[in-house]
Amino acid sequence: MEGKRAASHAGSWYSGSKSQLNSQLEDWLAQAESTQPPAKAIIGPHAGFSYSGPTAAWAYKHVSSGNFKRVFLLGPSHHVYIPGCALPCSAEYQTPIGDISVDLETARTLSETGKFYQLDKDAEEDEHSLEMHLPYIRKAFEGKEIKLVPIMVGNLKESQEAEYGSILAPYLQDPQTLFVVSSDFCHWGPRFGYNPYDSSKGEIWQSIEAMDREGMALIESQDPASFRQYLSQTKNTICGRHPISLFLSTLQTSGLSASTKFVRYAQSEKVTNPRGSSVSYASSVTYLN
């Protein structure tokens, strides 16, 4: 692993200006509320910051730089099919407000299990699900050295989730490690090829929210089997379903006594027309009991 991963979505998905981006992050964090104990792990969205930035702030509001020295970042692959999990090829990840070094020793240890694929430069820089969390991670640990373990999570089978969960569990047990899971929630509308509607819930946007909240409650229950069953039944287009399932499996294997609570939910549009579309965003906090 060598070289830097460029902040390839800066200037389009979020501001490429150091001062402007820093100001936006500070504003969103100031508007968010801390309602739970400090996070051991968070789930947050990864859309363009104008859409998802305020929601993501609610997750990062709960991140205390404290003892953490390393961040595991799990995100889905939108562009490349990966039948497992993949490690970075770059030694450093750039952001407009400061770069983050990859934990090369941990990445090497994970690679030596023989279970991980290796990303190439194009796949690494095309993907936004990891990148959209980097400015918030850099901001949360402002002025502090922090190491990153970025993992792109592919289309995992149930047995693979358990296998990778066993590999990652010791890292989750480490008091100096924070886990960040990248996921948007329901992608609804004709352009996504997904438009279920339960009129008993009210308007379309209310039906979407009810379905999302059912899934959120199962994530809060921390039971990977129940969440998988929900996904099978609803087909909800949660793009980070595999990173979320992997995290739940890791948490279950770790034996840690923890609670998970969602602290914010939003939609890009409140859809009332069947021809409309929206993407849902949600932030959760997992904290140790």
N, C-alpha and C positions, 0 to 999 in steps of 0.2 A: 504494500500500500504506500503510495507516494503522491505528491502533488496536492493541489487544492480542488475541491468541488466548488465551482463558481455559484454565486447566488443567481441562478439562471432565471428566476421568476421575479427578481427585483426590477422595479420600473414598470411592471405590468400587473402582477397579482398583488403587489404591495409596493410602497415607496422605496426607491433606490437611494433616496436622500437620507444621510445619517441623521441630520437634525430633525427632519420631518418625521421619519419613522420613529425616532426616539420619543418625540413629542406625542405622536399618536398612541404609542404603547403606554406612555405615562398617563395620558388622558383616560384610556380605556381601563387601565388598572385602578385609577382613582375612582371611576364610576362603579366598578365591581365591588361586591361585598364579600367579606370573609365570614362564612356562616358555619364552618366545620373546623375541626382540629387540623393542624398542618398535614399536608399531603405526603403520603408514601408513594402514591401513584395518581395520575390524572388521565382522563380521556378528554380530548378537545378536538374541535373541528379544524379543517384545513382548506377552506375555500379562500377566495380573494379576501384580503383583510377588510375591505369595505363591507363585505357581507358577514364574515365570521369573526373578525377581530374582536368586537365587543363581547361576544359569547366566550371566546377562548380566554379572555381576561379573567373571567370568573373562576376558571380552573387554576390559572397561574397566580391568582390572588392568594391561593392557599399553599403556594410553594415557598417554603422558608429555606434560604440558602444554607443555613445551619451547618449540619454535619456532612451534607452531600458533597461528594467529589466526582460523581459519575452519573450520567443520565443514559439510560437505555431508551431509545426512541423507536417504537414499532409503528410502521405505517403500511398501508396496502399498496400494491403495484397496479397502477391504472393503465400502463402502456405495454408492459412486458409480461408474458405468462411465465410464472415461476412456480414449479410444482413443490416448493418448499420455502425456506427462508434464505435470504441473500445478504451477504456482508458487503461493506463499502469497498471501493477500490482506491479512494482518496484518503490521505492522512489528515486532511484539515477541511472543515466546512466553512465557507465564507458567509457572512451576513454584512449588511451595510453598517451595522453598529458594532462590529467586532467578530473575529473568527473564533471557531471552536475546534479544538484538536480532537481527533479521534483517539480513543483508547486502544492503541495498537496492540498492547499486550493482551487485553481481553479479546479483541477481535481475532488475534492469532490463536488464542486458546480455544475459542469457539470454532474456528476454521479446522483445528486439529481433530475435532470430533468427527469430521468427514460428513457432517449432516448439512452443511451450509453451502450454498452456491456463492459465486463471486460475481458482483455486478461489473459491467464494463462502464466506461466513462459516459457514454451516451445514455444508457439506461439510468444511470445514477443522476445525471443532470436533467433528464426529461421529467422525472417524477417530482410532483409538487407536494405529496402527502407528508414527506419528512421535512422538506424545506420550509413549509409554512409554519412550522413550530420553532425553527431555529432562532428567529429574532426574539421570540418570547423567552426561550431558554437562555439566550445570551443576556437578556434584560433581567431575568429572575436572578441570575448569578453575576450581576454587574460588579465589576471590580474583583471578581474571584475566579481563580483557575478552576475550570470544570472540564472533564473529559466526556466525550460522546461515544456511544455505541449505537450507531444507526442500523436498524435491521428492516429490510423490506420483506414483508410477509406475503407470500404467495397464496395459491389456492390450496389450503391445507385440508387433508382428510382428518377425520376425528382422531385416528390413531397417531397422526403426525402432530396434532395439537398437544396430545399427551406426551409424546416423545420430546418435542421442543420445550414443553412446559417443564419437564424434568431437568432439561439442560439449563434452563433459565432460572429455575427456582432458587438455587444457591445465591444468585446475584440479587434476587428480590429480597432474600433474607439479610443481605448485607446492609447494615444501617447507613452506610455511606452512598447507597445507590437509590436514585429516583427512577421510576418508570413513567414514561409518557406514551400514551396510545393515541394515534391519530385516526380520527374517523368523522365523517359527516353522517347524518342519519337519512331519513327517507328522501329519495330523489323521485318526485311525483310529477307525472304529466306525460303527454304523448311523446315528447322528445326523449324521454327516458324509457318509453315502452312500459310504463307502470302507472296504472290509474285506478286502483280499487277505491270504492267509495261506499261507506256505510252511512246512509242518510239518517239513521237513528242517532248519530252523534252530532248532527247539526250540519253546518256548511262543510264543504270539502276540506278546508284547512283544519277544521275541528276533528274530522274523521282521521286525517293524517296524524294530528297530534295524539289522538287516542291510541292509534296503533304504535306510534313511536314510544309513548309513555308505557305501554305494555312491555315493550322490549327493554326500556330503561329500568323498569321495576325488576325484570329478570336479571339484568346486569347487577342491580343492587343486591339481589339475592345471592350473587357470586357463585351461581351454579351453571357451569358451562353446558351441561346436558340440557337444561331447561331452555337456555338461550338458543342452542342449536335447534331444538324442537320448534321454538317460536319462529326462527328463520325459515325452517322447512315448511311451516304451516302458512305463514303470511307472505313469504318471498320478499319481505321488506328490503328495499334496495339500500341497505346500510353498507356503504363502500368499505368501511373498516371492520366488517364483521369478523374476518379472520384474525386480524390483530387483537380485537376485543376478546374473541374466543380463546386465543393463545394466552392473553393476559389472565383470563379467568382460570384457565388450566394451570398456569404458572402459580397463581395465588393459591389455588386449591392444593397443589403439590407442596408448596412451601410450608404449609402448616401454620402460617402466621394468623393470628387473631386480628382481623381487620373488618372495617365497615366501609361500604361504598355508598355514596349519596350523590345524586345529580343536583347541581346547584344552579343550572341555567338551561333554558330551552328557548330556541327562536326559529323562525322560518324566514326564508328570503322573500316570500310573498304569502299573503293570506289568500289562498286560492278559493274563488267562488264559482269559477267558470271551468267546465270540463276541458276546455282547450288551453287552460293556463298551466303553469308549472311552478314548482318550488323545490328548494332543498332545505332540509331541516338541520339545525346545528344544536349540539348539546354538550355540556361540560359536566364532568363528574370528578369527585374527589374520593380517593381511597385512603383511609387513615388507620393507623394501628390502634387497637383497643387497649 
